[in-house]
Amino acid sequence: MAITPYLLYQDAEAAVDWLAKAFGLAPDEVMKGPDGRVGHASMTFGKALLMFGSPGPDFKGPRAIGHWTANLYVDVDDVEKHHARAVKAGATIIEEPRDTPYGARRYGAEDLEGHRWYFAQPLAANRARPRKKSKRRKPAARSKKAQGRRSKRAARK
């Protein structure tokens, strides 16, 4: 089983070229309609599949409407190398590479129409911060007076 994202682009043909150049996706299938425009396309990234299409001239993507409704999170082998490729291709970087508290090194970028992508790799085991061991507090010493009250209560029972 898999969940396959399906994105909408105003210009799906431009998206095929740009996603290959900037993020390293490989074209899988490109279907053109009678008007010659790409109506549907699929691309792969390793074993993962991405599908997308152009819904028509009235469609407005995230950048055009000014907000986002989804992010894509993609595992890569080398975040720094992938980041450099995206920068070279002109991607808008929304988050520089950084280590996250959940054990990944990640960066974020927007594609040509404003979809947000996050690319991450697991941090090496030796780079992960070890958890601090919690120190149990020893119970406070009871005063002789408190010990005496306790013994009297126990004797009454």
MIVEXTI-773139 format. One record per residue (C-alpha): residue in three letters; x, y, z. Coordinates in Angstrom, 1 decimal, m for minus. Example, Ala and Ser with C-alpha at 12.3 -4.5 7.8 and 13.67 -1.06 7.14 Angstrom:
<rs>
<r aa="ALA" east="12.3" north="m4.5" up="7.8"/>
<r aa="SER" east="13.7" north="m1.1" up="7.1"/>
</rs>
This chain:
<rs>
<r aa="MET" east="0.0" north="0.0" up="0.0"/>
<r aa="ALA" east="1.1" north="3.6" up="m0.6"/>
<r aa="ILE" east="m0.3" north="7.1" up="m0.4"/>
<r aa="THR" east="0.5" north="9.0" up="m3.6"/>
<r aa="PRO" east="0.3" north="12.7" up="m3.6"/>
<r aa="TYR" east="m1.5" north="14.4" up="m6.5"/>
<r aa="LEU" east="m0.5" north="18.0" up="m7.0"/>
<r aa="LEU" east="m2.2" north="20.6" up="m9.2"/>
<r aa="TYR" east="m0.1" north="22.9" up="m11.4"/>
<r aa="GLN" east="m1.2" north="25.7" up="m13.7"/>
<r aa="ASP" east="1.6" north="24.5" up="m16.1"/>
<r aa="ALA" east="2.2" north="20.8" up="m15.6"/>
<r aa="GLU" east="4.6" north="20.7" up="m18.5"/>
<r aa="ALA" east="6.9" north="23.3" up="m16.8"/>
<r aa="ALA" east="6.5" north="21.4" up="m13.6"/>
<r aa="VAL" east="7.9" north="18.2" up="m15.2"/>
<r aa="ASP" east="11.1" north="20.0" up="m16.3"/>
<r aa="TRP" east="11.5" north="22.0" up="m13.1"/>
<r aa="LEU" east="11.0" north="19.1" up="m10.7"/>
<r aa="ALA" east="13.5" north="17.0" up="m12.6"/>
<r aa="LYS" east="16.1" north="19.8" up="m12.6"/>
<r aa="ALA" east="15.6" north="21.2" up="m9.0"/>
<r aa="PHE" east="14.6" north="18.1" up="m7.0"/>
<r aa="GLY" east="15.8" north="15.2" up="m9.0"/>
<r aa="LEU" east="12.5" north="13.6" up="m9.8"/>
<r aa="ALA" east="12.4" north="11.4" up="m13.0"/>
<r aa="PRO" east="9.5" north="11.7" up="m15.5"/>
<r aa="ASP" east="7.4" north="8.5" up="m15.6"/>
<r aa="GLU" east="4.4" north="9.3" up="m17.7"/>
<r aa="VAL" east="3.3" north="12.6" up="m19.4"/>
<r aa="MET" east="m0.1" north="12.7" up="m21.0"/>
<r aa="LYS" east="m1.1" north="15.6" up="m23.2"/>
<r aa="GLY" east="m4.7" north="16.5" up="m24.1"/>
<r aa="PRO" east="m6.1" north="17.4" up="m27.5"/>
<r aa="ASP" east="m5.0" north="21.0" up="m26.9"/>
<r aa="GLY" east="m1.3" north="19.9" up="m26.5"/>
<r aa="ARG" east="m1.2" north="20.8" up="m22.8"/>
<r aa="VAL" east="0.0" north="18.3" up="m20.2"/>
<r aa="GLY" east="m3.2" north="17.3" up="m18.4"/>
<r aa="HIS" east="m1.6" north="14.5" up="m16.3"/>
<r aa="ALA" east="1.9" north="13.5" up="m15.4"/>
<r aa="SER" east="3.7" north="11.2" up="m13.0"/>
<r aa="MET" east="7.3" north="11.3" up="m11.8"/>
<r aa="THR" east="9.3" north="9.0" up="m9.5"/>
<r aa="PHE" east="11.8" north="9.7" up="m6.8"/>
<r aa="GLY" east="13.4" north="6.4" up="m5.9"/>
<r aa="LYS" east="10.5" north="4.1" up="m5.4"/>
<r aa="ALA" east="8.1" north="6.9" up="m4.6"/>
<r aa="LEU" east="5.5" north="8.2" up="m7.1"/>
<r aa="LEU" east="4.2" north="11.7" up="m7.5"/>
<r aa="MET" east="1.3" north="12.5" up="m9.8"/>
<r aa="PHE" east="0.0" north="15.9" up="m10.9"/>
<r aa="GLY" east="m2.0" north="17.7" up="m13.5"/>
<r aa="SER" east="m3.3" north="21.0" up="m14.9"/>
<r aa="PRO" east="m7.0" north="21.4" up="m14.0"/>
<r aa="GLY" east="m7.5" north="24.3" up="m16.4"/>
<r aa="PRO" east="m7.0" north="28.1" up="m16.9"/>
<r aa="ASP" east="m9.0" north="29.1" up="m13.8"/>
<r aa="PHE" east="m6.8" north="27.2" up="m11.4"/>
<r aa="LYS" east="m4.6" north="29.1" up="m9.0"/>
<r aa="GLY" east="m1.8" north="27.4" up="m7.1"/>
<r aa="PRO" east="m0.5" north="28.1" up="m3.6"/>
<r aa="ARG" east="1.7" north="31.0" up="m4.6"/>
<r aa="ALA" east="m1.2" north="32.7" up="m6.6"/>
<r aa="ILE" east="m3.7" north="32.4" up="m3.7"/>
<r aa="GLY" east="m1.1" north="33.2" up="m1.0"/>
<r aa="HIS" east="m1.4" north="30.2" up="1.3"/>
<r aa="TRP" east="m0.6" north="26.5" up="1.5"/>
<r aa="THR" east="m2.8" north="23.6" up="2.4"/>
<r aa="ALA" east="m0.2" north="20.8" up="2.3"/>
<r aa="ASN" east="3.5" north="20.1" up="2.5"/>
<r aa="LEU" east="5.5" north="17.2" up="1.0"/>
<r aa="TYR" east="8.1" north="15.5" up="3.2"/>
<r aa="VAL" east="10.7" north="13.5" up="1.2"/>
<r aa="ASP" east="13.5" north="11.4" up="2.5"/>
<r aa="VAL" east="16.9" north="11.9" up="0.8"/>
<r aa="ASP" east="20.3" north="10.4" up="1.2"/>
<r aa="ASP" east="22.2" north="13.7" up="1.4"/>
<r aa="VAL" east="20.4" north="16.9" up="2.5"/>
<r aa="GLU" east="23.3" north="19.2" up="1.8"/>
<r aa="LYS" east="23.8" north="17.9" up="m1.7"/>
<r aa="HIS" east="20.1" north="18.0" up="m2.4"/>
<r aa="HIS" east="19.8" north="21.6" up="m1.0"/>
<r aa="ALA" east="22.7" north="22.7" up="m3.3"/>
<r aa="ARG" east="20.9" north="21.3" up="m6.3"/>
<r aa="ALA" east="17.7" north="23.0" up="m5.5"/>
<r aa="VAL" east="19.5" north="26.4" up="m4.9"/>
<r aa="LYS" east="21.3" north="26.1" up="m8.2"/>
<r aa="ALA" east="18.0" north="25.4" up="m10.0"/>
<r aa="GLY" east="16.4" north="28.6" up="m8.4"/>
<r aa="ALA" east="14.2" north="27.0" up="m5.8"/>
<r aa="THR" east="12.9" north="29.4" up="m3.1"/>
<r aa="ILE" east="14.4" north="28.1" up="0.1"/>
<r aa="ILE" east="12.0" north="28.5" up="3.0"/>
<r aa="GLU" east="14.2" north="26.8" up="5.6"/>
<r aa="GLU" east="17.9" north="26.3" up="5.5"/>
<r aa="PRO" east="19.3" north="22.9" up="6.4"/>
<r aa="ARG" east="19.1" north="22.3" up="10.1"/>
<r aa="ASP" east="19.0" north="19.5" up="12.6"/>
<r aa="THR" east="15.6" north="18.9" up="14.1"/>
<r aa="PRO" east="14.7" north="17.7" up="17.6"/>
<r aa="TYR" east="13.2" north="14.5" up="16.1"/>
<r aa="GLY" east="16.5" north="13.2" up="14.7"/>
<r aa="ALA" east="16.6" north="14.4" up="11.1"/>
<r aa="ARG" east="18.5" north="17.0" up="9.1"/>
<r aa="ARG" east="16.0" north="18.9" up="7.0"/>
<r aa="TYR" east="15.5" north="21.9" up="4.6"/>
<r aa="GLY" east="12.4" north="23.4" up="3.0"/>
<r aa="ALA" east="11.8" north="24.8" up="m0.5"/>
<r aa="GLU" east="9.0" north="26.0" up="m2.6"/>
<r aa="ASP" east="8.6" north="24.8" up="m6.2"/>
<r aa="LEU" east="7.9" north="26.9" up="m9.2"/>
<r aa="GLU" east="4.2" north="27.4" up="m8.3"/>
<r aa="GLY" east="4.6" north="27.5" up="m4.5"/>
<r aa="HIS" east="4.1" north="24.0" up="m3.3"/>
<r aa="ARG" east="6.2" north="23.4" up="m0.1"/>
<r aa="TRP" east="8.6" north="20.6" up="0.0"/>
<r aa="TYR" east="10.7" north="19.4" up="2.9"/>
<r aa="PHE" east="13.7" north="17.1" up="2.3"/>
<r aa="ALA" east="15.3" north="15.2" up="5.2"/>
<r aa="GLN" east="17.8" north="12.6" up="6.1"/>
<r aa="PRO" east="18.2" north="10.8" up="9.5"/>
<r aa="LEU" east="21.0" north="12.1" up="11.6"/>
<r aa="ALA" east="23.9" north="9.8" up="12.2"/>
<r aa="ALA" east="23.6" north="7.8" up="15.5"/>
<r aa="ASN" east="26.7" north="9.4" up="16.9"/>
<r aa="ARG" east="25.3" north="12.9" up="16.2"/>
<r aa="ALA" east="22.1" north="12.3" up="18.0"/>
<r aa="ARG" east="21.9" north="13.9" up="21.4"/>
<r aa="PRO" east="21.8" north="11.4" up="24.2"/>
<r aa="ARG" east="18.9" north="11.6" up="26.6"/>
<r aa="LYS" east="19.7" north="12.9" up="30.0"/>
<r aa="LYS" east="19.0" north="10.3" up="32.8"/>
<r aa="SER" east="16.6" north="11.6" up="35.3"/>
<r aa="LYS" east="17.9" north="11.8" up="38.8"/>
<r aa="ARG" east="15.5" north="10.6" up="41.4"/>
<r aa="ARG" east="15.3" north="12.8" up="44.4"/>
<r aa="LYS" east="15.8" north="11.0" up="47.7"/>
<r aa="PRO" east="12.9" north="11.6" up="50.0"/>
<r aa="ALA" east="13.5" north="14.3" up="52.5"/>
<r aa="ALA" east="14.6" north="13.1" up="55.9"/>
<r aa="ARG" east="11.8" north="13.2" up="58.4"/>
<r aa="SER" east="12.3" north="15.1" up="61.6"/>
<r aa="LYS" east="12.1" north="13.2" up="64.9"/>
<r aa="LYS" east="8.9" north="15.2" up="65.7"/>
<r aa="ALA" east="7.3" north="14.0" up="62.4"/>
<r aa="GLN" east="8.4" north="10.4" up="63.0"/>
<r aa="GLY" east="6.9" north="10.6" up="66.4"/>
<r aa="ARG" east="3.5" north="11.7" up="65.1"/>
<r aa="ARG" east="3.6" north="9.0" up="62.5"/>
<r aa="SER" east="4.2" north="6.3" up="65.2"/>
<r aa="LYS" east="1.3" north="7.6" up="67.3"/>
<r aa="ARG" east="m1.1" north="7.4" up="64.4"/>
<r aa="ALA" east="0.0" north="3.9" up="63.6"/>
<r aa="ALA" east="m0.5" north="2.9" up="67.2"/>
<r aa="ARG" east="m4.1" north="4.2" up="67.2"/>
<r aa="LYS" east="m5.1" north="2.0" up="64.3"/>
</rs>
